[in-house]
């Protein structure tokens, strides 16, 4: 388990500034398969052998999101699931977004 995946998501109070620059880059290096888009959100597409596998993965991500109190956007279809993560309350990235991404990777 990665260091990030061993952490727990922390609810954002809304006064936390979004991660930028070196702080964001350090966390991003720990998740090289995730794309950081415009320093705003993380995204990754997961591939599966069929619709059922993608659906099962989406269900596991949903359960994890409820457990962590941090909810990603998920788009899926036959053989794929795209997960997008950011902190809605501040419309940007926090450490918890990287924590959730690491935990999602552990579900595959």
C-alpha positions, 0 to 999 in steps of 0.5 A: 500500500502506498503512503497516500493510500494509507491516509484518510480523506479529510473533509475540506472546510472551504477555506483551504487554498487549492494545491498549486506548484511544488506541493501539487507536483510532489503529490502528483509524482506519487500517482504517475498514471493519473493526469492532473488537468489544469491544476484543477482535477485528477483523471484516469481511465481504467480499462476492463474486459467487459461491461460487468467488470467496469460496473463492478469497479464503479460500485467499489469506487462508490463504496470507497467514496462513501467510506471516505466522505469524498466523492469523485465523478465517474463516467463508464461504459463497456470496458472502461471507467473514467474517474475524475477527482477534485474538491468541489468545495474549493473547485480545485485540488487538495491532498485528499484528492490524491489520497482518494486517487491512490485508494481507487488504484488499490481497487483494481 
